[in-house]
Amino acid sequence: MARFHELTVTEVHKTIRDAVVVTLKPVNGGDFDFIQGQYLTFRQDFDGTEVRRSYSICSGKDDGTLQVGIKKVEGGAFSTWANDALVAGMTLEAMEPMGSFHTPIAPNVGKNYLGFAGGSGITPVLSILKTVLGREPQSTFTLVYANRGVNTIMFREELEDLKNQYMQRLTVIHVLESDAQDIDLFTGRIDGEKCKALFANWIDIESIDTSFICGPEPMMLAIAGALKEHGLNDDQIKFELFASAQPGRLTRKAGSADLGSQAKSTEATITMDGSARSFTMDKDQTILDAALENALDAPYACKAGVCSTCKCKVLEGEVEMIANHALEDYEVRRGYVLSCQSFPVSDRVVVDYDQ
């Protein structure tokens, strides 16, 4: 079961004007041996209100450090505090690393990777990129990185250093929205047409084994569409979507549950940390909200269906999951749901957070 553990902040440094890289060290407890591309979920109290936010690990497996990148978001309590007030010596609380935005490392196999990142979406892609180049000596990585301008490029110097270190294996293409570049193709926004032009002139798409995409949702959908048009299948395309890209909880489908002709409550049993708790809940509540209301410390972060922190397994009964940006199809087939997006449909439902 996911629980929060204390981490000491050992360093905070600016990568651009409105983003910081935070270096962390576990104080005691917790397994923070991350997989490249995973994220940490933090919690912090602001004037009596608990705020939870997830940030991707940006360090590679061989860096010897645990680091996250945090870009300031307008109106964002945690990101603003982290950029303006967080200093070395302070303590943060975080869950152990989570996330499935990665593929297994194969040291003896040469593969060709393609990464697309927009803005702060570079953080998990950077972790993957560094780990792949360090642990798969026969593999190559092409990164297409979109930003507004040169001064908004996170990890610009680090990417240049990596290019020099892996000259024959790493290619970095910067696409800037506002700053003109020598090649017109590298100016503007990344959309389907720009992808097609990149595939025609700069990227051998037929040689790509796996593609990673992290950034604003419209950009990611356009890129994924272009990749599929050029021969990649769903298994070859990995997404990472953050809650900041989501408008919030989706509206429940009209007519999905005819509450007028059936009971409006459900008998729920939730297993967590090896013990089960039963209670009655309304069918217009999510499983997560009902668990929290009944004093269960259920894990969650974004409450928008994008981070998978609240994943649980339905053992009995039926629920309706109205949004899913985190679980793979095979996980859903096995009965896993995002409890923050799942409403009970049957009159009895049994879920397990421990599986």
C-alpha positions in Angstrom: 0.0 0.0 0.0 1.3 3.4 -0.9 2.2 5.6 2.0 4.1 8.9 2.5 7.7 8.9 3.5 10.0 11.8 4.5 12.6 13.0 2.1 15.2 15.6 2.9 15.8 18.3 0.3 19.6 18.4 -0.4 19.6 20.9 -3.2 17.3 23.3 -5.1 18.5 24.9 -8.3 16.9 26.8 -11.1 17.0 25.3 -14.6 15.0 28.2 -16.1 13.5 31.3 -14.5 10.2 29.6 -13.5 11.4 26.0 -12.9 13.5 24.2 -10.3 15.2 20.9 -10.0 14.9 19.5 -6.5 17.4 16.8 -5.2 16.0 14.5 -2.5 17.3 12.0 -0.1 15.1 9.5 1.8 15.2 10.0 5.6 14.0 6.6 6.7 11.7 4.0 5.2 10.3 3.7 1.7 11.7 2.2 -1.5 12.8 5.0 -3.7 14.8 2.9 -6.3 12.8 4.3 -9.2 12.3 3.1 -12.7 13.2 5.7 -15.4 10.1 7.7 -16.3 8.3 7.3 -13.0 7.0 10.1 -10.8 6.7 11.0 -7.1 3.5 12.2 -5.4 4.0 14.9 -2.7 1.7 16.3 -0.1 2.0 19.6 1.6 -0.2 21.5 4.0 -1.2 25.1 3.0 -3.1 26.9 5.7 -4.9 23.7 6.9 -5.5 22.4 3.4 -3.7 19.3 2.2 -2.4 19.6 -1.4 -1.1 16.6 -3.3 0.8 16.9 -6.6 2.8 14.6 -8.7 6.1 15.5 -10.4 8.3 13.3 -12.6 11.7 12.1 -11.7 14.2 13.7 -14.1 17.4 11.8 -13.0 18.7 8.8 -14.8 19.2 5.4 -13.1 23.0 5.9 -13.1 23.0 9.5 -11.9 23.2 8.4 -8.2 20.6 11.0 -7.2 16.8 11.3 -6.9 15.6 14.5 -8.6 12.3 16.0 -9.7 11.7 19.0 -12.0 9.0 21.4 -10.8 7.8 24.1 -13.2 5.8 27.0 -11.6 2.2 26.9 -12.7 0.1 30.1 -12.5 -2.1 29.7 -9.4 -0.5 26.5 -8.5 0.1 26.4 -4.7 2.6 23.6 -4.6 4.6 24.6 -7.7 4.8 28.3 -6.6 5.9 27.3 -3.1 8.5 24.9 -4.4 10.0 27.6 -6.7 9.8 30.5 -4.3 10.3 29.0 -0.8 11.8 25.5 -0.9 15.4 25.4 0.1 18.0 22.7 1.1 17.5 21.2 4.5 13.7 21.2 4.4 11.7 18.0 4.5 9.1 16.8 2.0 6.6 13.9 2.2 6.3 11.7 -0.9 4.9 8.3 -1.9 7.2 5.8 -3.4 7.9 6.1 -7.1 4.9 5.2 -9.4 4.0 5.1 -13.1 4.2 3.0 -16.1 5.8 5.5 -18.6 8.7 3.2 -19.5 9.8 0.1 -21.2 12.2 -2.6 -20.0 16.0 -1.9 -20.5 17.7 -4.5 -22.7 21.5 -4.0 -22.5 22.3 -6.5 -25.3 19.7 -5.2 -27.8 20.0 -2.2 -30.0 16.8 -0.2 -30.3 15.8 3.2 -31.8 13.7 5.4 -29.5 11.8 8.6 -30.4 10.8 11.1 -27.7 8.5 14.1 -28.0 8.3 16.5 -25.1 6.6 19.8 -24.6 7.7 22.2 -21.9 8.0 20.6 -18.5 7.0 17.3 -20.2 10.8 16.9 -20.7 11.3 15.6 -17.1 10.3 12.0 -17.5 11.6 11.8 -21.0 15.0 13.0 -19.8 15.1 10.3 -17.2 14.3 7.7 -19.9 16.8 9.2 -22.3 19.7 9.2 -19.9 19.0 5.7 -18.7 18.6 4.2 -22.2 21.8 5.8 -23.4 23.7 4.7 -20.4 22.4 1.1 -20.2 21.7 0.2 -23.8 25.0 0.9 -25.6 23.7 -0.1 -28.9 20.5 2.0 -28.8 19.8 5.5 -30.2 17.5 8.2 -29.1 16.0 11.1 -31.0 14.3 13.8 -29.0 11.9 16.4 -30.4 11.5 19.1 -27.7 8.9 21.9 -28.1 9.1 25.2 -26.2 7.9 28.8 -26.6 11.4 30.1 -26.9 15.1 29.5 -26.1 14.7 30.9 -22.6 12.0 28.4 -21.7 14.0 25.3 -22.5 14.4 23.2 -19.3 17.7 21.3 -19.0 19.1 23.0 -22.0 22.8 22.8 -20.9 22.3 19.2 -19.7 20.9 18.2 -23.1 23.9 19.8 -24.9 26.3 17.9 -22.6 24.5 14.7 -23.4 24.7 15.4 -27.1 28.4 15.8 -26.8 28.7 12.7 -24.7 26.6 10.5 -27.1 27.4 12.2 -30.4 26.5 9.2 -32.6 23.5 8.0 -30.6 21.6 11.1 -29.5 19.8 13.6 -31.7 18.0 16.6 -30.2 15.6 18.7 -32.3 14.3 21.9 -30.7 11.0 23.2 -32.1 10.4 26.8 -30.9 7.0 28.5 -31.1 8.2 32.2 -31.1 11.9 32.2 -31.7 12.9 32.0 -35.4 15.5 29.3 -36.3 17.7 28.7 -39.3 15.4 25.9 -40.5 11.8 26.9 -40.8 10.6 23.4 -40.0 11.9 23.9 -36.4 9.8 27.0 -35.8 6.1 26.9 -34.7 4.0 24.3 -32.9 4.2 20.5 -33.2 1.1 19.2 -35.0 0.3 16.4 -37.4 1.7 18.2 -40.4 4.9 19.1 -38.7 5.4 15.5 -37.7 4.9 14.3 -41.2 7.5 16.8 -42.4 9.9 15.6 -39.7 9.4 12.0 -40.7 10.0 12.9 -44.3 13.2 14.8 -43.8 14.8 14.2 -40.4 13.5 11.1 -38.6 13.5 7.6 -40.1 10.2 6.6 -38.6 10.3 3.1 -40.0 13.3 2.3 -37.8 11.6 3.5 -34.5 10.9 0.7 -32.0 9.3 2.8 -29.2 8.1 6.4 -28.9 7.5 8.4 -25.7 5.3 11.4 -25.7 4.8 13.9 -22.8 3.3 17.3 -23.0 0.0 19.1 -23.5 -2.8 16.8 -24.5 -3.7 18.3 -27.9 0.0 18.0 -28.9 0.2 14.4 -27.7 -2.9 13.4 -29.6 -1.6 15.0 -32.8 1.7 13.3 -32.5 0.2 9.9 -31.7 -2.1 10.2 -34.7 0.9 11.0 -37.0 2.9 8.1 -35.5 0.0 5.6 -36.2 -0.4 7.0 -39.7 3.3 6.1 -40.3 3.1 2.6 -39.1 3.6 2.5 -35.3 1.0 0.6 -33.2 -0.4 1.3 -29.8 2.1 -0.8 -28.0 5.0 1.3 -29.5 3.5 4.6 -28.3 3.9 5.5 -24.6 2.0 8.5 -23.1 2.5 10.5 -19.9 -0.3 12.9 -19.2 -0.3 15.2 -16.2 -3.3 16.5 -14.2 -2.4 20.0 -15.2 -3.4 19.2 -18.7 -6.9 18.1 -17.6 -9.9 20.3 -17.1 -10.9 18.2 -14.1 -13.4 15.4 -13.5 -15.5 14.6 -16.6 -19.2 14.7 -16.5 -20.8 11.3 -16.0 -22.4 9.9 -19.2 -26.1 10.6 -19.4 -28.2 7.5 -18.8 -25.2 5.4 -17.7 -27.0 4.5 -14.5 -30.8 4.8 -14.2 -30.9 5.7 -10.6 -34.7 6.2 -10.7 -35.3 2.5 -11.2 -32.7 1.1 -8.8 -31.3 1.7 -5.4 -29.4 4.9 -5.0 -26.9 3.4 -2.6 -24.3 0.6 -2.7 -22.9 -1.7 0.0 -19.2 -1.3 -0.4 -16.3 -3.3 1.0 -12.8 -1.9 0.6 -9.7 -3.7 1.4 -6.6 -1.7 2.3 -3.4 -2.7 4.1 -4.7 -6.2 4.7 -8.0 -5.3 6.4 -11.5 -4.8 5.0 -14.0 -2.1 5.8 -17.7 -2.2 4.8 -20.1 0.7 4.6 -23.0 2.1 2.6 -22.1 4.7 0.0 -24.1 6.8 -2.5 -24.0 5.8 -6.2 -23.2 9.4 -7.1 -19.9 9.2 -5.1 -16.7 7.9 -6.5 -15.1 4.9 -4.7 -12.2 7.2 -3.7 -14.4 9.9 -2.2 -16.4 7.3 -0.3 -13.3 5.7 1.1 -11.9 9.0 2.3 -15.3 10.0 3.8 -15.2 6.8 5.8 -11.8 7.5 7.3 -9.8 5.2 5.0 -6.4 6.6 4.0 -6.9 5.7 0.3 -4.0 6.8 -2.0 -4.6 9.6 -4.5 -2.8 12.5 -6.1 -4.5 14.2 -9.1 -8.2 13.1 -8.8 -8.3 13.6 -12.6 -7.7 10.1 -13.8 -4.2 10.6 -15.1 -1.7 9.5 -12.5 -2.8 5.9 -11.5 -2.0 6.6 -7.8 -5.6 5.6 -6.8 -5.6 2.3 -8.7 -7.6 -0.5 -7.2 -9.1 -3.8 -8.3 -12.8 -4.6 -8.5 -13.3 -8.1 -7.0 -17.1 -8.1 -7.0 -19.8 -5.9 -8.5 -19.7 -3.3 -11.3 -18.4 0.2 -11.4 -18.4 2.8 -14.2 -15.0 4.5 -14.8 -15.7 7.8 -16.6 -12.1 8.7 -17.4 -8.9 6.8 -17.8 -5.7 8.4 -18.9 -3.4 6.1 -16.9 -4.3 2.4 -17.0 -3.3 0.1 -19.8 -6.0 -1.9 -21.6 -4.8 -5.2 -20.1 -5.1 -3.7 -16.6 -8.7 -2.7 -17.2 -9.5 -6.2 -18.5 -8.1 -7.6 -15.3 -10.5 -5.6 -13.2 -8.3 -2.6 -12.3 -9.9 0.9 -12.1 -9.0 4.4 -11.1 -11.0 4.9 -7.9 -11.2 8.7 -8.3 -13.1 8.2 -11.6 -15.2 5.1 -10.7 -18.8 5.2 -9.6 -20.7 2.0 -8.3 -23.3 0.7 -10.6 -24.3 -2.5 -8.8 -25.9 -2.6 -5.3 -22.8 -4.3 -3.9 -19.2 -3.7 -4.8 -15.9 -5.1 -3.4 -12.6 -3.4 -4.2 -9.0 -4.1 -3.1 -6.3 -1.5 -3.0 -3.6 -4.0 -2.0 -3.5 -6.0 -5.3 
